[in-house]
Amino acid sequence: METLIVIIVIGILITIHEVGHLITAKIYKIPVETFSIGFGPPLIKKQIKETTYSLSLIPLGGYIKLKGEESEEENGFLVQPTKKKLMVVFMGPVANLILGVFLLFILYSFF
């Protein structure tokens, strides 16, 4: 039972982290090729516009694949200004920080 709770909590933290990267990339109009929670074979996969969203078998990880991460492509990640690249990279951890502050606020409100 405790193992299941740990897996669920880690899955939530990873999801929030990756959503921070995703939202920031979308705001800056950097094409996102893949948004995945988990590793291994996908259990659920859905294509919406240029992005493939998937939920994979092993929920202990996740990733976001941006267009142009490995080579300089038009409108890709590597050709973006440094400010935009830094914002996309840092918003994953910032999203986790925001979640922590929100949860502390909720706990403080009730106790």
VEXZA-932521 format. One record per atom (N, C-alpha, C, O, CB): residue number from 0; x, y, z. Coordinates in pm, 1 decimal, padded with zeros to 6 digits. Glycine has a CB too. Example, Ala and Ser with C-alpha at 12.3 -4.5 7.8 and 13.67 -1.06 7.14 Angstrom:
REM VEXZA-932521
(0, (01319.0, -00569.0, 00780.0)),
(0, (01230.0, -00450.0, 00780.0)),
(0, (01320.0, -00330.0, 00780.0)),
(0, (01423.6, -00331.9, 00846.5)),
(0, (01130.8, -00447.3, 00904.6)),
(1, (01285.0, -00225.0, 00708.0)),
(1, (01367.0, -00106.0, 00714.0)),
(1, (01290.0, 00003.0, 00787.0)),
(1, (01340.9, 00113.8, 00803.9)),
(1, (01408.4, -00059.8, 00572.5)),
***
This chain:
REM VEXZA-932521
(0, (00082.1, -00119.7, 00000.0)),
(0, (00000.0, 00000.0, 00000.0)),
(0, (00087.2, 00127.2, 00000.0)),
(0, (00061.1, 00221.7, -00074.5)),
(0, (-00093.8, -00000.8, 00121.7)),
(1, (00191.4, 00127.4, 00085.2)),
(1, (00278.5, 00244.5, 00090.3)),
(1, (00350.7, 00266.1, -00042.8)),
(1, (00370.9, 00379.7, -00085.9)),
(1, (00380.5, 00229.7, 00203.5)),
(2, (00388.8, 00157.5, -00106.4)),
(2, (00457.1, 00167.0, -00235.9)),
(2, (00366.4, 00231.7, -00339.7)),
(2, (00411.4, 00314.7, -00418.7)),
(2, (00501.9, 00027.6, -00284.1)),
(3, (00240.3, 00194.5, -00339.7)),
(3, (00144.1, 00252.4, -00433.6)),
(3, (00128.1, 00402.2, -00408.6)),
(3, (00121.3, 00480.5, -00503.4)),
(3, (00007.6, 00181.5, -00421.7)),
(4, (00122.2, 00441.9, -00283.2)),
(4, (00109.8, 00584.6, -00249.9)),
(4, (00232.2, 00661.3, -00298.0)),
(4, (00219.1, 00770.8, -00352.7)),
(4, (00091.3, 00604.0, -00097.8)),
(5, (00351.2, 00604.8, -00277.9)),
(5, (00474.7, 00669.3, -00323.3)),
(5, (00474.2, 00684.4, -00475.7)),
(5, (00511.9, 00789.5, -00527.5)),
(5, (00598.4, 00587.9, -00277.8)),
(6, (00432.7, 00582.2, -00546.0)),
(6, (00427.2, 00587.2, -00692.8)),
(6, (00328.9, 00694.7, -00738.7)),
(6, (00357.5, 00768.6, -00832.9)),
(6, (00386.6, 00449.3, -00750.9)),
(7, (00214.3, 00703.9, -00673.3)),
(7, (00114.0, 00804.6, -00710.7)),
(7, (00168.0, 00945.7, -00684.8)),
(7, (00153.5, 01034.0, -00769.4)),
(7, (-00018.1, 00782.3, -00631.8)),
(8, (00229.9, 00967.1, -00568.6)),
(8, (00283.6, 01099.8, -00536.4)),
(8, (00394.7, 01138.1, -00633.6)),
(8, (00397.8, 01251.3, -00682.0)),
(8, (00336.3, 01103.3, -00391.6)),
(9, (00485.0, 01046.6, -00662.6)),
(9, (00592.3, 01075.0, -00759.0)),
(9, (00532.4, 01104.4, -00896.9)),
(9, (00578.2, 01195.1, -00966.4)),
(9, (00692.0, 00955.5, -00767.4)),
(10, (00432.0, 01029.1, -00935.8)),
(10, (00364.8, 01053.2, -01064.0)),
(10, (00303.6, 01191.9, -01071.2)),
(10, (00311.8, 01258.2, -01174.6)),
(10, (00257.1, 00949.0, -01087.1)),
(11, (00242.0, 01236.4, -00962.0)),
(11, (00182.9, 01370.9, -00958.2)),
(11, (00291.7, 01477.0, -00968.7)),
(11, (00277.3, 01573.2, -01044.1)),
(11, (00101.2, 01391.1, -00828.6)),
(12, (00400.9, 01460.2, -00893.4)),
(12, (00510.4, 01557.2, -00898.9)),
(12, (00571.2, 01565.8, -01038.3)),
(12, (00600.3, 01675.0, -01087.2)),
(12, (00618.3, 01520.7, -00797.7)),
(13, (00590.1, 01451.7, -01101.5)),
(13, (00647.2, 01449.1, -01237.3)),
(13, (00551.8, 01517.0, -01335.1)),
(13, (00594.4, 01594.2, -01421.0)),
(13, (00676.0, 01302.8, -01282.6)),
(14, (00423.1, 01487.6, -01321.6)),
(14, (00323.6, 01547.1, -01411.6)),
(14, (00324.3, 01699.4, -01399.5)),
(14, (00326.7, 01769.5, -01500.7)),
(14, (00182.6, 01492.0, -01380.7)),
(15, (00322.2, 01751.0, -01276.7)),
(15, (00324.6, 01895.9, -01255.1)),
(15, (00452.1, 01956.1, -01315.0)),
(15, (00447.2, 02060.7, -01379.8)),
(15, (00315.3, 01928.8, -01103.8)),
(16, (00564.7, 01890.4, -01293.3)),
(16, (00693.6, 01937.2, -01345.4)),
(16, (00690.0, 01947.3, -01498.5)),
(16, (00726.8, 02049.8, -01555.8)),
(16, (00807.5, 01842.1, -01300.7)),
(17, (00645.8, 01841.0, -01562.6)),
(17, (00643.6, 01838.7, -01709.4)),
(17, (00539.4, 01935.4, -01766.0)),
(17, (00560.7, 01993.2, -01872.7)),
(17, (00615.3, 01696.7, -01759.6)),
(18, (00427.4, 01953.7, -01696.3)),
(18, (00326.6, 02050.2, -01740.7)),
(18, (00384.0, 02192.0, -01735.6)),
(18, (00350.2, 02275.4, -01819.6)),
(18, (00198.7, 02040.2, -01653.0)),
(19, (00470.6, 02220.0, -01637.6)),
(19, (00537.3, 02350.5, -01633.2)),
(19, (00618.1, 02377.5, -01758.0)),
(19, (00612.2, 02487.0, -01814.0)),
(19, (00627.2, 02359.5, -01512.2)),
(20, (00694.7, 02276.5, -01802.7)),
(20, (00769.8, 02290.4, -01928.2)),
(20, (00674.1, 02306.3, -02047.4)),
(20, (00694.8, 02391.9, -02133.4)),
(20, (00862.1, 02167.6, -01949.6)),
(21, (00570.1, 02223.4, -02051.3)),
(21, (00475.9, 02222.3, -02164.0)),
(21, (00406.3, 02357.1, -02180.6)),
(21, (00404.2, 02413.2, -02290.2)),
(21, (00371.6, 02112.3, -02144.6)),
(22, (00349.6, 02408.6, -02072.3)),
(22, (00275.1, 02534.7, -02080.9)),
(22, (00366.1, 02647.9, -02125.7)),
(22, (00326.9, 02729.8, -02208.8)),
(22, (00210.8, 02569.0, -01945.6)),
(23, (00486.9, 02653.3, -02071.6)),
(23, (00579.9, 02759.6, -02108.7)),
(23, (00618.5, 02749.5, -02256.0)),
(23, (00623.3, 02850.8, -02325.8)),
(23, (00705.2, 02753.9, -02020.8)),
(24, (00646.0, 02628.5, -02303.5)),
(24, (00679.4, 02610.8, -02445.6)),
(24, (00561.7, 02653.5, -02534.0)),
(24, (00581.1, 02718.4, -02636.8)),
(24, (00717.6, 02462.9, -02474.7)),
(25, (00441.2, 02617.1, -02493.8)),
(25, (00322.9, 02655.0, -02572.9)),
(25, (00303.4, 02806.6, -02572.7)),
(25, (00269.2, 02864.6, -02675.8)),
(25, (00196.4, 02585.5, -02517.7)),
(26, (00325.1, 02871.4, -02457.2)),
(26, (00312.6, 03017.2, -02449.4)),
(26, (00410.4, 03085.3, -02545.3)),
(26, (00375.0, 03182.0, -02612.6)),
(26, (00337.2, 03065.8, -02305.1)),
(27, (00534.2, 03033.9, -02551.1)),
(27, (00635.8, 03091.2, -02639.1)),
(27, (00629.3, 03037.2, -02781.6)),
(27, (00716.0, 03066.7, -02863.9)),
(27, (00772.4, 03065.1, -02582.3)),
(28, (00526.8, 02958.7, -02810.3)),
(28, (00503.7, 02904.6, -02945.7)),
(28, (00620.1, 02819.4, -02996.1)),
(28, (00653.0, 02821.4, -03114.8)),
(28, (00479.0, 03018.5, -03043.6)),
(29, (00682.0, 02744.6, -02904.4)),
(29, (00784.2, 02647.8, -02941.6)),
(29, (00711.4, 02515.1, -02962.5)),
(29, (00647.9, 02465.3, -02869.5)),
(29, (00898.6, 02636.4, -02831.3)),
(30, (00718.9, 02457.1, -03081.4)),
(30, (00644.8, 02333.0, -03107.5)),
(30, (00688.4, 02218.5, -03015.2)),
(30, (00807.3, 02191.3, -02998.9)),
(30, (00663.2, 02291.2, -03253.3)),
(31, (00589.7, 02153.3, -02956.2)),
(31, (00613.3, 02038.9, -02867.3)),
(31, (00574.7, 01913.9, -02944.3)),
(31, (00458.9, 01897.4, -02982.8)),
(31, (00531.6, 02050.9, -02732.3)),
(32, (00671.9, 01825.3, -02967.0)),
(32, (00645.0, 01702.5, -03041.2)),
(32, (00580.1, 01596.9, -02952.8)),
(32, (00484.6, 01531.4, -02994.5)),
(32, (00773.8, 01648.0, -03101.3)),
(33, (00631.3, 01579.8, -02830.3)),
(33, (00581.4, 01474.7, -02741.1)),
(33, (00574.7, 01524.1, -02598.0)),
(33, (00665.5, 01591.9, -02549.8)),
(33, (00669.9, 01350.1, -02749.4)),
(34, (00466.3, 01489.6, -02530.7)),
(34, (00452.0, 01509.6, -02387.0)),
(34, (00415.1, 01373.8, -02330.1)),
(34, (00308.8, 01320.0, -02361.2)),
(34, (00343.3, 01620.6, -02351.9)),
(35, (00502.3, 01318.1, -02247.0)),
(35, (00479.0, 01182.8, -02196.4)),
(35, (00497.2, 01177.5, -02045.7)),
(35, (00592.8, 01231.7, -01990.2)),
(35, (00573.3, 01083.0, -02264.3)),
(36, (00403.1, 01111.0, -01981.7)),
(36, (00416.9, 01078.6, -01840.6)),
(36, (00443.6, 00929.4, -01835.5)),
(36, (00362.7, 00849.4, -01882.5)),
(36, (00288.6, 01119.2, -01756.3)),
(37, (00556.0, 00892.7, -01778.8)),
(37, (00595.5, 00753.2, -01771.1)),
(37, (00690.3, 00714.0, -01881.9)),
(37, (00712.2, 00788.2, -01977.7)),
(37, (00474.7, 00665.4, -01774.9)),
(38, (00746.0, 00595.1, -01866.2)),
(38, (00838.7, 00539.0, -01964.3)),
(38, (00786.3, 00403.0, -02008.2)),
(38, (00694.3, 00347.9, -01947.8)),
(38, (00983.1, 00526.9, -01905.7)),
(39, (00845.4, 00350.6, -02112.8)),
(39, (00804.6, 00220.0, -02162.4)),
(39, (00694.7, 00234.1, -02265.7)),
(39, (00671.1, 00342.6, -02318.9)),
(39, (00758.2, 00131.0, -02047.8)),
(40, (00627.2, 00122.3, -02293.8)),
(40, (00523.2, 00126.2, -02396.4)),
(40, (00405.0, 00212.8, -02352.5)),
(40, (00361.7, 00205.8, -02237.5)),
(40, (00475.1, -00015.8, -02428.6)),
(41, (00353.1, 00294.5, -02444.6)),
(41, (00240.9, 00380.8, -02408.7)),
(41, (00111.7, 00300.4, -02386.9)),
(41, (00079.6, 00209.3, -02463.3)),
(41, (00219.3, 00486.2, -02517.7)),
(42, (00039.3, 00336.7, -02281.2)),
(42, (-00091.7, 00276.9, -02255.0)),
(42, (-00200.0, 00356.3, -02326.3)),
(42, (-00294.5, 00300.0, -02381.4)),
(42, (-00120.3, 00270.9, -02103.1)),
(43, (-00184.5, 00488.3, -02324.3)),
(43, (-00277.9, 00578.9, -02391.2)),
(43, (-00195.3, 00677.9, -02472.1)),
(43, (-00094.3, 00729.2, -02424.0)),
(43, (-00371.5, 00653.0, -02288.1)),
(44, (-00238.3, 00704.3, -02594.3)),
(44, (-00165.3, 00795.9, -02682.1)),
(44, (-00267.5, 00877.2, -02760.8)),
(44, (-00361.0, 00820.7, -02817.6)),
(44, (-00068.1, 00718.2, -02778.7)),
(45, (-00250.5, 01010.4, -02764.9)),
(45, (-00343.4, 01095.5, -02838.8)),
(45, (-00267.1, 01208.3, -02905.6)),
(45, (-00185.1, 01274.6, -02842.2)),
(45, (-00452.8, 01151.8, -02745.7)),
(46, (-00293.6, 01229.9, -03032.2)),
(46, (-00231.7, 01337.3, -03109.5)),
(46, (-00327.4, 01456.0, -03111.3)),
(46, (-00441.4, 01443.5, -03155.9)),
(46, (-00197.0, 01290.4, -03255.2)),
(47, (-00280.8, 01571.8, -03062.5)),
(47, (-00357.9, 01695.3, -03069.3)),
(47, (-00267.3, 01799.8, -03133.8)),
(47, (-00165.5, 01839.7, -03077.2)),
(47, (-00408.3, 01741.5, -02926.0)),
(48, (-00306.3, 01842.7, -03252.3)),
(48, (-00224.8, 01932.0, -03335.8)),
(48, (-00086.8, 01869.8, -03354.9)),
(48, (-00077.2, 01755.9, -03400.8)),
(48, (-00212.8, 02074.5, -03271.6)),
(49, (00023.3, 01943.5, -03320.0)),
(49, (00156.3, 01887.7, -03345.3)),
(49, (00208.5, 01803.1, -03229.9)),
(49, (00316.6, 01745.3, -03240.4)),
(49, (00253.7, 01998.8, -03373.6)),
(50, (00133.8, 01794.8, -03120.2)),
(50, (00183.3, 01728.4, -02999.5)),
(50, (00117.8, 01592.1, -02978.8)),
(50, (-00004.0, 01578.2, -02989.6)),
(50, (00158.8, 01816.4, -02877.5)),
(51, (00201.0, 01491.1, -02948.9)),
(51, (00153.4, 01359.3, -02910.1)),
(51, (00159.3, 01350.3, -02758.4)),
(51, (00266.6, 01361.0, -02698.9)),
(51, (00237.7, 01246.0, -02977.2)),
(52, (00044.3, 01330.6, -02696.3)),
(52, (00035.3, 01315.3, -02550.8)),
(52, (00025.0, 01167.0, -02520.9)),
(52, (-00052.9, 01095.8, -02584.2)),
(52, (-00087.3, 01393.9, -02491.1)),
(53, (00104.9, 01119.2, -02422.9)),
(53, (00097.5, 00976.4, -02391.4)),
(53, (00115.6, 00951.6, -02242.3)),
(53, (00183.1, 01025.8, -02171.0)),
(53, (00203.0, 00899.0, -02470.1)),
(54, (00052.0, 00843.7, -02199.3)),
(54, (00066.2, 00792.0, -02063.6)),
(54, (00123.6, 00653.4, -02080.0)),
(54, (00062.0, 00566.0, -02140.9)),
(54, (-00071.4, 00790.7, -01983.5)),
(55, (00243.6, 00633.6, -02024.5)),
(55, (00314.6, 00507.8, -02046.9)),
(55, (00309.6, 00417.0, -01924.4)),
(55, (00266.1, 00457.5, -01816.7)),
(55, (00459.3, 00535.4, -02084.7)),
(56, (00354.8, 00294.7, -01943.3)),
(56, (00341.5, 00187.4, -01845.7)),
(56, (00408.2, 00214.7, -01711.7)),
(56, (00348.1, 00189.4, -01607.3)),
(56, (00397.0, 00063.4, -01902.3)),
(57, (00530.2, 00265.3, -01711.8)),
(57, (00606.4, 00285.7, -01587.8)),
(57, (00595.3, 00432.8, -01548.0)),
(57, (00655.7, 00518.4, -01612.7)),
(57, (00757.2, 00243.4, -01605.5)),
(58, (00518.2, 00463.9, -01441.4)),
(58, (00487.6, 00603.9, -01409.6)),
(58, (00596.2, 00677.5, -01331.9)),
(58, (00568.1, 00782.3, -01273.8)),
(58, (00361.7, 00609.6, -01331.9)),
(59, (00716.9, 00627.4, -01328.9)),
(59, (00823.3, 00689.6, -01250.4)),
(59, (00914.3, 00777.6, -01335.0)),
(59, (01036.7, 00769.9, -01323.4)),
(59, (00905.5, 00583.3, -01181.6)),
(60, (00856.5, 00859.3, -01418.2)),
(60, (00934.1, 00948.7, -01502.2)),
(60, (00843.9, 01018.3, -01600.6)),
(60, (00722.2, 00999.8, -01599.4)),
(60, (01044.0, 00873.1, -01575.2)),
(61, (00902.8, 01096.9, -01684.2)),
(61, (00827.1, 01166.9, -01786.1)),
(61, (00921.4, 01254.0, -01866.1)),
(61, (01036.6, 01274.9, -01827.9)),
(61, (00714.0, 01250.9, -01723.8)),
(62, (00871.8, 01303.9, -01976.5)),
(62, (00955.9, 01391.7, -02057.9)),
(62, (00870.4, 01473.2, -02152.7)),
(62, (00754.6, 01441.2, -02179.1)),
(62, (01059.6, 01310.6, -02136.5)),
(63, (00931.0, 01579.1, -02202.7)),
(63, (00870.8, 01661.7, -02306.1)),
(63, (00974.9, 01673.0, -02416.5)),
(63, (01091.0, 01703.2, -02388.9)),
(63, (00826.5, 01803.8, -02251.0)),
(64, (00935.2, 01649.5, -02540.2)),
(64, (01025.7, 01657.0, -02655.6)),
(64, (00986.6, 01778.8, -02736.9)),
(64, (00877.3, 01785.5, -02793.2)),
(64, (01019.8, 01526.2, -02743.2)),
(65, (01077.1, 01874.7, -02742.2)),
(65, (01053.0, 01996.6, -02818.3)),
(65, (01112.5, 01984.3, -02957.3)),
(65, (01215.5, 01919.7, -02976.3)),
(65, (01111.5, 02118.4, -02745.8)),
(66, (01047.6, 02046.1, -03053.7)),
(66, (01103.1, 02049.6, -03189.2)),
(66, (01234.9, 02127.0, -03184.9)),
(66, (01243.9, 02232.4, -03122.0)),
(66, (01002.3, 02115.3, -03290.8)),
(67, (01335.5, 02074.4, -03251.5)),
(67, (01462.3, 02144.4, -03262.6)),
(67, (01548.5, 02138.8, -03138.6)),
(67, (01628.6, 02229.5, -03116.0)),
(67, (01437.5, 02284.4, -03296.7)),
(68, (01534.8, 02034.8, -03056.9)),
(68, (01622.2, 02020.2, -02939.5)),
(68, (01761.1, 01971.8, -02978.3)),
(68, (01859.4, 02004.8, -02911.9)),
(68, (01560.4, 01923.1, -02839.0)),
(69, (01769.7, 01894.6, -03084.5)),
(69, (01897.2, 01833.8, -03123.2)),
(69, (01964.4, 01902.5, -03240.8)),
(69, (02085.7, 01891.4, -03258.1)),
(69, (01876.1, 01690.0, -03156.5)),
(70, (01887.2, 01972.9, -03321.0)),
(70, (01944.8, 02044.2, -03434.6)),
(70, (01867.3, 02173.4, -03455.5)),
(70, (01751.7, 02185.3, -03415.0)),
(70, (01942.6, 01956.6, -03563.3)),
(71, (01931.1, 02267.7, -03517.9)),
(71, (01868.4, 02397.6, -03539.3)),
(71, (01765.0, 02387.8, -03650.8)),
(71, (01798.4, 02386.3, -03769.3)),
(71, (01974.4, 02504.6, -03573.0)),
(72, (01638.9, 02381.2, -03610.0)),
(72, (01527.7, 02378.0, -03705.0)),
(72, (01451.0, 02509.4, -03694.4)),
(72, (01455.0, 02577.3, -03591.8)),
(72, (01433.3, 02255.7, -03678.1)),
(73, (01381.3, 02543.6, -03802.1)),
(73, (01302.1, 02665.6, -03801.3)),
(73, (01200.7, 02661.8, -03687.7)),
(73, (01125.7, 02565.1, -03674.2)),
(73, (01231.2, 02685.0, -03935.9)),
(74, (01198.4, 02766.8, -03606.2)),
(74, (01107.6, 02781.1, -03492.7)),
(74, (01133.5, 02678.4, -03382.2)),
(74, (01053.2, 02666.4, -03289.6)),
(74, (00964.9, 02769.2, -03540.1)),
(75, (01244.8, 02603.9, -03390.6)),
(75, (01277.0, 02502.0, -03290.9)),
(75, (01337.8, 02561.3, -03165.2)),
(75, (01363.1, 02681.5, -03157.2)),
(75, (01371.5, 02400.4, -03349.6)),
(76, (01360.9, 02475.2, -03067.4)),
(76, (01410.1, 02516.8, -02936.5)),
(76, (01547.4, 02584.0, -02944.3)),
(76, (01567.8, 02688.6, -02882.7)),
(76, (01416.8, 02397.2, -02843.9)),
(77, (01641.0, 02526.3, -03018.0)),
(77, (01778.2, 02578.8, -03020.8)),
(77, (01791.1, 02716.1, -03085.0)),
(77, (01886.2, 02788.5, -03055.5)),
(77, (01866.6, 02483.4, -03093.5)),
(78, (01698.7, 02753.4, -03171.3)),
(78, (01707.1, 02884.4, -03236.9)),
(78, (01632.2, 02993.0, -03160.4)),
(78, (01629.0, 03108.0, -03204.1)),
(78, (01652.6, 02875.2, -03377.9)),
(79, (01572.7, 02958.3, -03048.0)),
(79, (01500.1, 03055.8, -02966.6)),
(79, (01598.0, 03144.5, -02890.7)),
(79, (01711.6, 03104.5, -02865.3)),
(79, (01404.8, 02984.7, -02868.1)),
(80, (01553.9, 03265.2, -02854.5)),
(80, (01638.5, 03351.2, -02771.0)),
(80, (01665.5, 03284.4, -02635.7)),
(80, (01585.4, 03204.2, -02587.5)),
(80, (01571.6, 03489.6, -02750.4)),
(81, (01778.3, 03318.5, -02576.3)),
(81, (01819.2, 03257.7, -02449.7)),
(81, (01711.5, 03272.5, -02342.8)),
(81, (01689.3, 03179.1, -02265.6)),
(81, (01949.6, 03320.1, -02400.9)),
(82, (01644.7, 03385.7, -02336.1)),
(82, (01540.2, 03408.8, -02236.0)),
(82, (01430.5, 03302.9, -02245.9)),
(82, (01387.5, 03247.6, -02144.7)),
(82, (01479.6, 03549.3, -02253.0)),
(83, (01386.2, 03275.3, -02367.0)),
(83, (01279.9, 03176.0, -02386.3)),
(83, (01327.9, 03035.8, -02348.0)),
(83, (01255.1, 02960.2, -02283.7)),
(83, (01231.6, 03177.0, -02532.6)),
(84, (01450.3, 03001.9, -02387.5)),
(84, (01503.1, 02869.7, -02353.1)),
(84, (01514.0, 02852.6, -02202.1)),
(84, (01477.0, 02748.3, -02148.3)),
(84, (01640.1, 02848.0, -02418.4)),
(85, (01564.4, 02954.1, -02134.0)),
(85, (01576.7, 02947.1, -01988.5)),
(85, (01440.5, 02934.9, -01921.2)),
(85, (01424.6, 02858.6, -01825.9)),
(85, (01649.8, 03070.1, -01935.7)),
(86, (01343.5, 03008.9, -01969.9)),
(86, (01208.9, 03001.1, -01911.2)),
(86, (01150.4, 02860.9, -01926.2)),
(86, (01092.4, 02808.1, -01831.3)),
(86, (01115.4, 03104.2, -01977.1)),
(87, (01164.5, 02800.4, -02043.3)),
(87, (01112.2, 02664.7, -02064.1)),
(87, (01181.2, 02566.2, -01970.8)),
(87, (01115.7, 02480.0, -01912.2)),
(87, (01130.9, 02620.9, -02210.9)),
(88, (01312.1, 02578.2, -01956.8)),
(88, (01388.4, 02485.8, -01872.3)),
(88, (01352.3, 02504.0, -01724.6)),
(88, (01331.7, 02405.5, -01653.8)),
(88, (01539.6, 02507.0, -01892.8)),
(89, (01344.5, 02628.2, -01677.8)),
(89, (01323.6, 02653.1, -01535.4)),
(89, (01178.7, 02638.2, -01489.1)),
(89, (01154.7, 02621.0, -01369.6)),
(89, (01371.0, 02789.8, -01502.5)),
(90, (01083.0, 02644.4, -01579.3)),
(90, (00943.5, 02638.7, -01535.3)),
(90, (00901.0, 02500.6, -01486.1)),
(90, (00798.4, 02490.0, -01419.0)),
(90, (00853.4, 02680.9, -01647.6)),
(91, (00974.6, 02395.9, -01516.3)),
(91, (00944.7, 02264.9, -01458.1)),
(91, (00964.0, 02266.7, -01307.5)),
(91, (00870.6, 02236.3, -01233.2)),
(91, (01032.9, 02156.9, -01520.9)),
(92, (01085.1, 02302.2, -01260.2)),
(92, (01105.1, 02312.5, -01115.5)),
(92, (01017.2, 02419.8, -01050.5)),
(92, (00970.2, 02400.9, -00938.3)),
(92, (01250.5, 02342.0, -01086.3)),
(93, (00994.7, 02531.1, -01119.1)),
(93, (00910.4, 02637.0, -01062.7)),
(93, (00767.2, 02586.3, -01043.2)),
(93, (00702.1, 02621.5, -00944.9)),
(93, (00911.2, 02761.9, -01154.3)),
(94, (00718.6, 02504.9, -01135.3)),
(94, (00584.2, 02448.0, -01119.9)),
(94, (00576.8, 02362.2, -00993.7)),
(94, (00476.4, 02366.1, -00922.5)),
(94, (00546.0, 02363.9, -01244.0)),
(95, (00681.8, 02284.9, -00965.1)),
(95, (00685.3, 02206.3, -00841.5)),
(95, (00689.5, 02296.8, -00718.5)),
(95, (00625.8, 02267.1, -00617.5)),
(95, (00806.6, 02112.3, -00841.5)),
(96, (00763.0, 02405.6, -00726.5)),
(96, (00769.9, 02500.5, -00616.1)),
(96, (00632.5, 02563.2, -00590.8)),
(96, (00590.2, 02577.0, -00476.1)),
(96, (00874.4, 02609.9, -00645.5)),
(97, (00563.9, 02600.8, -00697.8)),
(97, (00428.9, 02657.2, -00685.0)),
(97, (00335.1, 02555.3, -00620.6)),
(97, (00254.6, 02591.1, -00534.6)),
(97, (00374.1, 02700.6, -00823.7)),
(98, (00344.8, 02430.1, -00660.8)),
(98, (00263.2, 02324.6, -00599.2)),
(98, (00291.3, 02315.1, -00449.7)),
(98, (00198.2, 02304.2, -00369.9)),
(98, (00290.1, 02188.7, -00666.9)),
(99, (00418.1, 02319.0, -00411.1)),
(99, (00454.0, 02311.6, -00270.1)),
(99, (00396.5, 02427.0, -00189.8)),
(99, (00342.7, 02406.1, -00081.0)),
(99, (00603.8, 02309.0, -00255.1)),
(100, (00407.1, 02548.0, -00241.9)),
(100, (00352.0, 02665.7, -00174.3)),
(100, (00200.6, 02653.4, -00164.0)),
(100, (00142.8, 02684.6, -00059.8)),
(100, (00390.6, 02795.5, -00249.4)),
(101, (00136.4, 02608.6, -00270.5)),
(101, (-00009.4, 02590.1, -00270.0)),
(101, (-00050.3, 02487.9, -00163.6)),
(101, (-00145.3, 02511.7, -00089.1)),
(101, (-00058.9, 02544.6, -00409.6)),
(102, (00020.1, 02374.6, -00155.6)),
(102, (-00013.3, 02271.8, -00057.5)),
(102, (00010.4, 02320.9, 00085.5)),
(102, (-00067.7, 02289.1, 00175.2)),
(102, (00068.7, 02145.5, -00083.7)),
(103, (00116.9, 02397.8, 00107.6)),
(103, (00140.8, 02455.9, 00239.8)),
(103, (00028.3, 02552.0, 00276.6)),
(103, (-00016.9, 02553.4, 00391.1)),
(103, (00276.9, 02528.8, 00243.5)),
(104, (-00016.4, 02630.9, 00182.5)),
(104, (-00126.9, 02723.5, 00205.7)),
(104, (-00253.9, 02648.3, 00244.0)),
(104, (-00324.7, 02688.0, 00336.5)),
(104, (-00151.9, 02809.4, 00081.3)),
(105, (-00282.5, 02539.5, 00172.5)),
(105, (-00400.5, 02457.0, 00202.0)),
(105, (-00388.7, 02395.7, 00341.6)),
(105, (-00483.4, 02401.3, 00420.0)),
(105, (-00417.2, 02345.3, 00095.6)),
(106, (-00273.8, 02337.8, 00372.3)),
(106, (-00254.8, 02277.7, 00504.9)),
(106, (-00266.5, 02382.5, 00615.4)),
(106, (-00328.9, 02357.4, 00718.5)),
(106, (-00118.1, 02208.1, 00512.9)),
(107, (-00207.6, 02497.6, 00594.7)),
(107, (-00214.4, 02605.3, 00692.7)),
(107, (-00359.2, 02650.9, 00712.8)),
(107, (-00399.7, 02681.3, 00824.9)),
(107, (-00126.6, 02723.7, 00648.5)),
(108, (-00436.4, 02655.6, 00605.1)),
(108, (-00576.1, 02699.1, 00612.9)),
(108, (-00661.4, 02604.6, 00696.7)),
(108, (-00751.6, 02648.5, 00768.1)),
(108, (-00634.9, 02710.5, 00473.3)),
(109, (-00632.9, 02474.9, 00688.1)),
(109, (-00714.5, 02377.1, 00759.2)),
(109, (-00665.6, 02348.5, 00900.5)),
(109, (-00743.4, 02303.0, 00984.4)),
(109, (-00718.6, 02249.6, 00681.8)),
(110, (-00538.3, 02374.2, 00928.1)),
(110, (-00485.0, 02342.1, 01061.4)),
(110, (-00434.8, 02468.0, 01127.0)),
(110, (-00385.8, 02463.6, 01239.8)),
(110, (-00371.7, 02237.2, 01053.1)),
***
